[in-house]
């Protein structure tokens, strides 16, 4: 196949997938995606973004975390050929850690309000998303650093840092801010793509969380010299991620049925 035609296959495949998503009834897709992710999120309607009558499968905070994680991994992976494996600078680590602290403070503020104990400020879904996305960038950076550090043979790893504030933090902040505005506006036409995209973001994040365990179990930690050698552990990690998603979702559904729990508002 000529090179110019081969380069067109990924965007054409993406267009086909998007067209197929739009052919499915949004109400059915809402049920399917919420069922897939219910083990990972409380899915409270009042804490979630809505695309018209359709609720995203993650609440605002989890939307930020998983979108931030997946976007960060995708952004950092564009330099995969360098195999950078050095941790971020202390300044960058401080910036990323601040996001985790901000998420904890915002979550605690929402909790005390739910318990009728007062609050520091009025919670808002955009703030939940923002602190979640900030934490997601920290999570994605950590996952990519672990991936680079555990996958490649030590003599093939690059000494460059996996994350820099100027080079990576600014464009990621801009992209995630734009996505936050987009999900806040909730254009109904785009619900299928965003909902399925969040499921894929969850799969990617869970797969990377299980990645070092998979490499240890198959005896391939710090052994790879080419991307082709990572195919088998990648399939195993994706299978593990899917299993986690299914088990947690089934467990939650069963627990709610047994205890006759009503959905949170």
C-alpha angles and dihedrals in degrees: 000000000000114000094240091057093044090055089058095057098082096052091042091051089049091052091051092050092049091049090051091050091053090051091062119086107259091223091057092045090050091054093046097048094044090050090050093053103032091102091059100045141032089227095208108186093219090053095047139085117244131208099205105298093347123095120212113243092240125053118239096271094047091044087058095045097049096037089048093048096047094043091050093050091048091048095048092044091064086079093047094126089068091054092210108195107167116114120248120274119269089256092053091046089052091051093049093045090052088062091055090050091048090052091050092050093047092047092049090048090054092046096053090048090052088051090051091243095126127254142234093239141350111280118237131189092232090056090047089052094046095052089043092051091048089052089045090058089053091048094047092049091051092047093049092048090051091047093051094043096049101036108052130063108259095244091055097052119106119235092223119114117257094225135030125182097226099036097041111010098060098050091042091051090050094048094047092045089054091048090049091054089047096054091043090057089046104202103204093216091065098047096102094052095045094045094050090041090059091052089052090047089054092049092050093048094047091046091054090047089057094040100098091045090052092049091050093048094051094040096242103116113140091355108107122110098169136030090243089067090061096060096091096047089044091057090047092050092049090049089051091049091050091048091052091050093049096044095048093046094048091045092053093046091050093047092050090050094047094046094036091231119179121222118268115250 
